Amino acid sequence: MAFKMIKNQRFLSCSEARLQDIQELRFLGCQKSKGFFSIIKEDKKTKARIGIIETKKGPIETPFFMPVATKMSVKFLTSEDLKTMPVSAVISNTFVLHLNPGEKLIKKMGGIGKFMNYNGINATDSGGFQMYSDKIYEKSNDKGVFFKNPSSNERIFITPEKDMEIQLDINSDIAMCLDEMPSVKGDRKKITEAVRKTVLWAERCKIHHDKLQKKLPKEKRQLLWGIIQGGLFTDLREKCAKKMVKMDFDGYSIGGLALGEPKNEEYRIVKFTRKFIPKNKPVYLMGVGSPDEIVEAVSQGVDMFDSRFPTQNARHGTIFTSEGKLRIKQLRYFEDKKPLDKNCNCFVCKNYSRSFIRYQLKNQETVGMRLCTYHNIFYLQNLMRQCKEEIRKGTFNSFKKKIMKLYS
Amino acid sequence: MAFKMIKNQRFLSCSEARLQDIQELRFLGCQKSKGFFSIIKEDKKTKARIGIIETKKGPIETPFFMPVATKMSVKFLTSEDLKTMPVSAVISNTFVLHLNPGEKLIKKMGGIGKFMNYNGINATDSGGFQMYSDKIYEKSNDKGVFFKNPSSNERIFITPEKDMEIQLDINSDIAMCLDEMPSVKGDRKKITEAVRKTVLWAERCKIHHDKLQKKLPKEKRQLLWGIIQGGLFTDLREKCAKKMVKMDFDGYSIGGLALGEPKNEEYRIVKFTRKFIPKNKPVYLMGVGSPDEIVEAVSQGVDMFDSRFPTQNARHGTIFTSEGKLRIKQLRYFEDKKPLDKNCNCFVCKNYSRSFIRYQLKNQETVGMRLCTYHNIFYLQNLMRQCKEEIRKGTFNSFKKKIMKLYS
């Protein structure tokens, strides 16, 4: 019964889908608490849970995956496409948008959601991720980060306060503190220093954000997440997590992972770090978008994900299916009449053969990229629905094992 | 009343739209003749007319514009997008498809329409246009054309007979004879020679196509157009047209124009050549996709068009609107909240501002290209509907003048 209701959601708008989720939960006898985050179902065998985050744009059910819309669009998918799946949240990049078109324009156009015609939840990353790019990052000190504009070579100094102001002008629903993200393979000294600055900046972000928020009516309040860094060092993770939690953020992000380290290292750090985050706060694992990594993290009590992995992979021909990964450019699919995934209900799988999609993609045709991107994002949205369904049924652990096996 | 019915078509499938057109014509008291092409309304002040071409895939109302789907897809638009406008016909390229994926695969997959999940009319150009490309074209003689495969450097010899066989395997609804298309700025000697070969090959195409068609049941009959070349020389155009008409093709194409010559030269040649084509045959002006050139040609009795102009222009930011061309990348649109075209009903104009589209396109974001492409093709489909409506109302000539003025 519940599964049927979930199936019917597929072609609702984002807000309809979010509301239906909540009505359904009420129907199942759950109560929403008065806080902005409520846990409504917990798995018995794992730490997986279903929750609801109340944002200024409306409620969103966790766990969820956010496609990356760095410049206010997901490559090859318009906001209308996102609604058909539906995708209930996307994440954009504060620093990239500050450079161009600038937060003042976005504010003038009614904020990011209105500007990009998206009625789902908009999250923004602070720009910490851009420190990974030599083209953009220059250096940082205790006061903030020096970036350079790659098109003009102009030097830009971003303080934690400035970062908060930009994200408020962009008008995202969930914002991130400015953090320093060192290479995961960085030495202990570098990562210790990154944790120190991340904590320092987070304090300033929190104070300034609180100050700015006080001027706003309650229904316009933007949520703010603190980011936990520390590389693969458990003591640094513990230290950073404890300091962040003390500041009492709306939610917590685990950053600096999924950057090339072995998967079991990632799992070890997620499991370890998660312990220090209070149960009643949402947890966001940044940069993770592979089905196996998602279900593992969900089992550790992670609630939010984002990654360019599914869209980037789609464009290069790596397809997520109910039978594992499929590399559509391989010659074996040359005359394959089957859909990408016989168990998928997306419009791509209903209407196109592997053979056609392979031909389009091998020829760098944009339609091939669009079809693969749509399918991969649809697959992940469906995976998140399945996670919730399995948590509700009490069968999440065996579902997780199945996905881990398919994708390992 | 009739206009309302046409407006309602917008979100029908291609075949529904085509059928509704015909039902509407019956409703208006018109009768379909038994031939495969029937003229159902003629303008009094110009040579414009409305007709119906019966193809093996169903009827299609003329005049119509075909977006270019060289490799079985229109850049950035899936077949689903084409259905929402609706686009009733697209044109693909025989020689390009022969090279890759090969006509045998397309045949195996059920033909081009099924393969690309398109229920509109599929036309194919023979490959003559590829002679314009130094990368592909090598030379030709009386027996056929030597092409080279740009990826393998393999030499490929295409005879008129081979070209017919490929197009039948592709299973398009409307095929073109193999023609030689010289540069429009070529000297008289070169163009005379091109006309000679085009006529010679057309004869062989016709004989071989008739032979192959005899084996097929009547409902599977592919239509074949003869192509008239002759550059800007009226005597060569006359000679070519007369020889083609003698062979009695299903329709006639005017080729070798819209290649950089002044527009009034194009208009002069269309007007002149049109005279030699029987009134009861459909006429296709190849490569024309600019609103002013389309309405001028419609007024000369041209029934079909194709061009990469509207899609290519869209990607570069030149937008068709009810007020003429708009160059969306200009700085003046930086904070413009208006839609691309306030009089347009497409989903792009209903949901996105010029400011957002400009930002996406300036940043080479694929969503910007998709939005502009959708709008430009929608605009042209709407222009064709307007042409028909104005012909019906007897006001086509003043409509034509209005469009010519807007786009000159």
Interface residues (C-beta under 8 A of the other chain):
Chain A: K71 M72 S73 V74 K75 F76 L77 T78 S79 E80 N100 P101 L105 K108 M109 F115 M116 N117 F334 E335 K337 F347 N351 Y352 S353 S355 F356 Y359 Q360 K362 N363 E365 T366 V367 G368 M369 R370 L371
Chain B: K71 M72 S73 V74 K75 F76 L77 T78 S79 E80 N100 P101 L105 K108 M109 F115 M116 N117 F334 E335 K337 F347 N351 Y352 S353 S355 F356 Y359 Q360 N363 E365 T366 V367 G368 M369 R370 L371
